[in-house]
Amino acid sequence: MTFNELALQRRSIRGFLDTPVSQTQLDKILEAAQAAPSGGNRQPWHFYVIRRKDLILDIKEKACNQNSFASAPLVLVVCIDATRFAERYGERGETLYAIQDTAAAIQNMLLCAAEQGLGTCWCGAFDEAAVCKLLSLSDTQRPVALIPVGVPAMEPVEYRRRSIAEIATFID
């Protein structure tokens, strides 16, 4: 499969089979995240890998009770430590670069999972303070995404995308 085919076929999955994600699959996903571009190589990300079902259900509750979490065999909690940018890049590094870099890592994870036949859903709608408390995060860590991962239970819905003419401006 080419990269474009992979990018075009990846979809958000909101229901999973009761099949574990193997350690090999997880390692590939984390390696893909690790390979993401990072300004000044600061690598502001940290990933919590949650397999404990009771904790996944607690996370579901903090994520607006989204059903996609209930059937997921694994949830990744993606955090940033923006202070990794402060010394080198100041406020812009903390408020922008750390988030940009972590978003690139997340996209790598989603694409790597899809390549392996796994489904994911990038969730940003959650109670940040509650997730911090639930995972006992340090004061420098901020959760920015929750990602349920597993074997899709169904074919995803394909949504219409805006045309290139709507999303791009060409300046020649």
Secondary structure as the mmCIF struct_conf table of DSSP 4:
data_model
#
loop_
_struct_conf.conf_type_id
_struct_conf.id
_struct_conf.beg_label_comp_id
_struct_conf.beg_label_asym_id
_struct_conf.beg_label_seq_id
_struct_conf.end_label_comp_id
_struct_conf.end_label_asym_id
_struct_conf.end_label_seq_id
HELX_RH_AL_P HELX_RH_AL_P1 PHE A 3 GLN A 9
STRN STRN1 SER A 12 SER A 12
STRN STRN2 PHE A 16 PHE A 16
BEND BEND1 ASP A 18 ASP A 18
HELX_LH_PP_P HELX_LH_PP_P1 PRO A 20 SER A 22
HELX_RH_AL_P HELX_RH_AL_P2 GLN A 23 GLN A 34
TURN_TY1_P TURN_TY1_P1 ALA A 35 ALA A 35
BEND BEND2 ALA A 36 ALA A 36
HELX_RH_3T_P HELX_RH_3T_P1 GLY A 39 ASN A 41
STRN STRN3 TRP A 45 ILE A 50
HELX_RH_AL_P HELX_RH_AL_P3 LYS A 53 LYS A 62
TURN_TY1_P TURN_TY1_P2 ALA A 63 ASN A 65
HELX_RH_3T_P HELX_RH_3T_P2 ASN A 67 PHE A 69
TURN_TY1_P TURN_TY1_P3 ALA A 70 SER A 71
BEND BEND3 PRO A 73 PRO A 73
STRN STRN4 LEU A 74 ILE A 80
TURN_TY1_P TURN_TY1_P4 ALA A 82 ALA A 82
HELX_RH_AL_P HELX_RH_AL_P4 THR A 83 ARG A 92
HELX_RH_PI_P HELX_RH_PI_P1 GLY A 93 TYR A 97
HELX_RH_AL_P HELX_RH_AL_P5 ALA A 98 GLU A 115
TURN_TY1_P TURN_TY1_P5 GLN A 116 GLY A 117
STRN STRN5 GLY A 119 THR A 120
STRN STRN6 CYS A 123 CYS A 123
BEND BEND4 PHE A 126 PHE A 126
HELX_RH_AL_P HELX_RH_AL_P6 GLU A 128 LEU A 135
TURN_TY1_P TURN_TY1_P6 SER A 136 SER A 136
TURN_TY1_P TURN_TY1_P7 ASP A 139 THR A 140
STRN STRN7 ARG A 142 GLY A 150
STRN STRN8 PRO A 152 PRO A 152
BEND BEND5 ALA A 153 MET A 154
HELX_LH_PP_P HELX_LH_PP_P2 GLU A 155 SER A 163
HELX_RH_AL_P HELX_RH_AL_P7 ILE A 164 ILE A 167
#
